[in-house]
Amino acid sequence: MSMFKKALFFTDIHFGMKSNSRQHNQDCRAFVEWAVEMGKKHACETCVFLGDWHHNRASVNVSTLNYSVDAIDTLSAGFDQVIMIPGNHDEHYRDTRDMNSIVWVKKYDNIRFFNDMQVVEDVAVVPWLVGDEYKRVGKLDAQYMFGHFELPHFYMNAMVQMPDHGELKREDFVAPERVFTGHFHKRQHNKNINYIGNAFPHNYADANDDERGVMIMEWGGEEEYHAWPDAPKFRKYKLGDILTNTETLLLPNMYCRVEIDVDISYEEANFIKEQFIPQYGLRELSLIPRTAEVDLSTAVEGELNFESVDSIVTSHLTQLESAQYDSNLMLDIYRNL
């Protein structure tokens, strides 16, 4: 007996991300509604979620909890069965699964919550691994494996590969025909390992990469991917490119970081920003001053070159990635000062 006939998969939605941003939670809620519609359209009786339902492991904000419960209600009503595994963000402690933020989904009659490694109906289900559990994974024999794995040499984001940490490797997955996993947000494939990509782009680490959404697969068939058409998009542009290709580059629900690369005052650029946001339905358009390039051929040997305070502060704020602080807001506050 197989675990499902036809299933819709998604992963890493992260309710409560960006300091419990209402906008993000609304995006999560809208995504779940779209996923249920896609499941019905493609006759999927099963939904499989591969980890990181919530973002903050220490606590769940009350507003976020309301969005979260509402989304679980929608999934439960939209499919005959829902299979859920916890990811590392769902666990209160990173090195144990004794406490997690989604254990309550077991109260739903049609949700199968896997908090332990099991082989069920020719599927090995593997939640976030703790301790030396990685040594057991290669011994699991099943046609498919669902997990939330942190495997070396796969991309954590568009730029950075996971280093080899001396534990589980791609080569250890011998028995499964195909492995489907969450955790790394970039969709990627190598041999029988498939990172299906997170639900939708979350930040500028996902810039210019919109290959996220849901995966649909019939048992024994080939998987197919569908991107959420209303997903927010993240882009990094130069102001000159925007001014010459405005209609093509700027789209609704887009977050843009724009480097000022043309001879224009900051006030003029800010006026353009204020006009473009409502006109094109942007969520954000942040202006980044161009970093001055140093001509090393003219530097005197032994000469000391100092960055300005502005360039140092701007550089650090631009690179800031934090759930507690909005780097673009801090840049605007600094420039106004």
C-alpha positions in Angstrom: 0.0 0.0 0.0 1.4 3.4 -0.9 1.2 6.5 1.3 -0.6 8.6 -1.3 -2.0 8.5 -4.8 -1.1 12.1 -5.8 0.4 14.7 -3.5 1.1 18.4 -3.3 4.4 19.3 -1.5 5.7 22.5 -0.1 8.1 23.6 2.6 9.7 26.4 4.6 6.9 28.9 4.8 8.1 30.4 8.1 5.1 32.0 9.7 6.3 34.8 12.0 9.3 35.8 9.9 10.5 39.4 9.8 9.6 40.1 13.4 6.1 38.7 13.0 5.4 40.9 10.0 1.7 41.1 9.2 2.5 41.4 5.6 4.6 38.2 5.6 2.0 36.3 7.6 -0.7 37.5 5.1 1.5 36.2 2.3 1.8 32.9 4.0 -1.9 32.7 4.4 -2.5 33.6 0.8 0.0 31.0 -0.3 -1.7 28.2 1.6 -5.1 29.2 0.0 -3.4 29.0 -3.4 -1.8 25.7 -2.6 -5.2 24.2 -1.7 -6.6 25.4 -5.0 -3.7 23.9 -6.8 -4.2 20.6 -5.0 -7.9 20.5 -6.0 -7.0 21.5 -9.6 -4.6 18.6 -9.9 -6.7 16.1 -8.0 -4.2 15.8 -5.1 -5.8 14.0 -2.1 -2.6 14.5 0.0 -0.5 17.5 1.1 3.1 17.0 2.3 4.8 19.7 4.3 8.6 19.3 4.7 9.4 21.5 7.7 9.8 25.0 9.1 6.1 26.0 9.5 7.1 28.7 12.1 10.2 30.9 12.0 10.9 31.7 15.7 11.8 28.7 17.8 11.6 30.4 21.2 8.0 31.6 21.1 5.1 32.1 18.8 3.6 35.6 18.6 -0.2 35.7 19.2 -0.9 37.4 15.9 1.3 34.9 14.1 -0.5 32.0 15.9 -3.8 33.2 14.6 -2.6 33.2 11.0 -0.9 29.8 11.6 -4.0 28.1 13.0 -6.2 29.5 10.2 -3.8 28.1 7.6 -3.7 24.7 9.2 -7.5 24.7 9.2 -7.4 25.4 5.5 -5.0 22.6 4.8 -6.9 20.1 6.8 -10.2 21.0 5.0 -8.5 21.1 1.6 -7.0 17.6 1.6 -8.0 14.1 2.6 -4.7 13.8 4.6 -1.9 16.2 5.5 1.6 14.9 6.3 3.8 17.2 8.4 7.3 17.0 9.7 9.1 19.5 11.9 12.1 21.5 10.7 14.8 23.0 12.8 12.9 26.3 13.1 9.9 24.4 14.6 12.0 22.9 17.4 12.4 24.8 20.6 15.8 23.2 21.1 18.1 22.6 18.1 19.5 19.4 19.4 16.3 17.7 20.6 12.7 17.2 19.4 11.2 17.1 22.8 9.4 20.4 22.3 8.2 22.0 19.1 5.7 24.7 18.0 3.5 22.5 15.7 2.9 19.5 17.9 -0.7 20.7 18.3 -1.5 19.7 14.7 -1.9 16.1 16.0 -5.3 17.1 17.2 -6.6 17.1 13.6 -8.0 13.8 12.5 -6.5 13.9 9.1 -3.0 15.4 9.9 -0.2 12.9 10.3 2.5 14.5 12.3 5.9 12.7 12.2 8.1 13.8 15.1 10.3 10.6 14.9 12.1 8.8 12.1 9.8 6.1 10.6 9.3 4.0 7.4 5.6 4.0 6.6 4.0 2.6 3.4 7.3 2.6 1.5 8.2 6.2 2.5 10.9 7.0 5.0 9.9 10.1 6.9 12.7 11.9 8.6 12.2 15.1 10.7 15.1 17.4 11.6 17.9 15.2 12.7 19.4 15.5 16.2 22.4 13.9 17.9 23.8 11.0 16.0 20.6 10.1 14.2 22.3 10.8 10.9 24.0 7.5 11.2 20.6 5.7 10.9 19.4 7.5 7.8 21.5 5.4 5.3 19.9 2.2 6.7 16.3 3.3 5.9 14.9 1.3 3.0 12.0 2.9 1.2 11.1 4.0 -2.3 10.8 7.7 -1.2 12.3 9.7 1.6 10.8 12.9 3.0 13.0 15.0 5.3 14.5 18.3 6.4 18.2 17.7 5.7 21.3 19.8 5.9 23.5 18.3 3.3 27.0 19.5 2.3 27.7 21.0 -1.1 24.1 22.1 -1.7 23.4 25.8 -1.8 22.0 27.4 1.3 21.1 30.4 -0.8 22.0 31.7 -4.3 25.6 32.3 -3.3 26.8 30.1 -0.5 27.2 26.3 -0.4 26.9 24.3 2.8 30.3 23.1 3.9 31.0 19.5 4.7 30.2 19.0 8.4 31.4 15.4 8.5 27.9 13.9 9.0 25.2 13.0 6.5 26.2 13.2 2.8 24.4 12.8 -0.5 26.2 9.5 -1.0 24.6 8.0 2.1 21.1 8.0 0.4 21.5 4.7 -1.4 18.1 3.0 -1.0 15.5 5.7 -1.8 14.6 6.2 -5.5 14.0 9.9 -4.7 14.6 12.1 -1.6 12.5 15.2 -1.2 13.6 17.7 1.4 13.1 21.2 2.9 15.6 23.4 4.8 17.6 25.0 2.0 15.4 27.6 0.3 16.9 27.3 -3.2 15.4 24.7 -5.5 18.2 22.3 -6.5 18.7 18.7 -7.5 21.7 16.3 -7.4 21.2 12.6 -8.3 18.3 11.4 -6.2 18.3 14.4 -3.8 15.7 17.1 -4.4 15.5 20.4 -2.4 12.1 21.5 -3.6 12.6 25.2 -2.7 10.7 27.3 -0.2 7.1 28.4 -0.5 8.0 31.8 -1.9 10.9 34.3 -1.9 11.5 35.7 1.6 14.3 38.2 1.4 17.1 39.5 -0.8 19.0 36.2 -0.5 16.3 35.0 -2.9 16.8 37.9 -5.3 16.2 37.1 -9.0 15.3 33.5 -8.1 11.5 32.9 -8.3 11.7 29.1 -8.7 9.6 28.4 -5.6 6.1 27.3 -4.8 4.7 23.8 -4.8 5.6 20.4 -6.2 3.0 17.9 -7.4 3.7 14.2 -7.9 1.7 11.1 -8.5 3.0 8.0 -6.8 5.5 6.4 -9.2 5.4 9.4 -11.6 7.5 12.4 -12.3 7.4 15.5 -10.1 6.3 18.9 -11.5 6.8 22.3 -10.1 4.5 25.3 -10.0 5.4 28.9 -8.9 2.9 31.0 -7.0 2.0 33.7 -9.4 1.3 36.3 -6.7 4.5 35.7 -4.8 6.5 38.7 -3.7 9.7 39.1 -5.7 13.1 40.5 -4.7 15.3 42.4 -7.2 18.6 44.3 -7.2 18.8 46.9 -9.9 20.8 50.0 -11.0 18.8 53.2 -11.2 19.9 53.8 -14.8 18.5 50.4 -15.8 15.2 51.2 -14.1 14.9 54.6 -15.8 15.4 53.1 -19.2 13.3 49.9 -18.7 10.8 50.9 -16.1 7.7 49.0 -17.4 9.7 45.8 -17.9 11.6 45.7 -14.6 9.1 47.0 -12.0 6.3 44.6 -11.1 3.6 44.5 -8.4 4.6 43.1 -5.0 8.3 43.6 -5.7 11.0 44.6 -3.3 13.8 46.5 -5.0 17.3 47.6 -3.9 18.5 50.2 -6.3 22.0 51.4 -6.7 22.2 55.1 -7.7 24.6 54.8 -10.7 23.6 58.0 -12.6 24.4 61.7 -12.0 21.4 62.6 -9.9 20.9 64.1 -6.5 19.7 62.0 -3.6 16.6 64.3 -3.4 15.8 63.7 -7.1 16.3 60.0 -6.7 14.0 60.0 -3.7 11.3 61.8 -5.6 11.5 59.0 -8.3 11.2 56.4 -5.5 8.1 58.1 -4.1 6.5 58.2 -7.6 7.4 54.6 -8.6 6.2 52.8 -5.5 2.5 53.6 -5.8 2.5 53.7 -9.6 3.9 50.1 -10.0 2.5 48.6 -6.8 6.0 48.0 -5.3 6.3 47.0 -1.7 9.7 48.6 -1.3 12.2 50.6 -3.3 15.4 51.2 -1.4 18.1 53.6 -2.7 21.7 52.6 -2.2 24.4 55.2 -2.9 27.1 54.0 -5.3 30.2 52.8 -3.6 33.2 54.9 -4.7 35.8 52.8 -6.6 39.5 53.3 -5.6 42.0 53.6 -8.4 44.8 51.5 -7.0 47.2 52.4 -9.8 47.5 56.0 -8.5 47.9 55.0 -4.8 51.3 55.8 -3.3 53.1 52.8 -1.8 52.5 52.7 1.9 49.7 55.3 1.8 46.8 54.7 4.2 43.3 55.1 2.7 40.4 55.6 5.1 36.7 55.0 4.3 34.3 57.8 5.1 31.9 57.3 8.0 29.0 57.4 5.5 30.5 54.6 3.4 31.2 52.5 6.5 27.7 52.9 8.0 26.0 52.4 4.6 28.0 49.3 3.9 27.2 47.7 7.2 23.5 48.6 7.2 23.1 47.3 3.6 24.6 43.9 4.5 22.5 43.6 7.6 20.2 40.5 7.6 18.2 40.3 10.8 14.8 39.3 12.0 14.8 42.2 14.5 16.0 45.1 12.4 14.9 46.4 9.0 18.1 47.4 7.2 16.3 49.6 4.6 14.4 51.5 7.3 17.7 52.0 9.2 19.3 53.3 6.0 16.5 55.8 5.5 16.7 57.0 9.1 20.5 57.4 8.8 20.3 59.4 5.6 17.6 61.7 7.0 19.9 62.3 10.0 
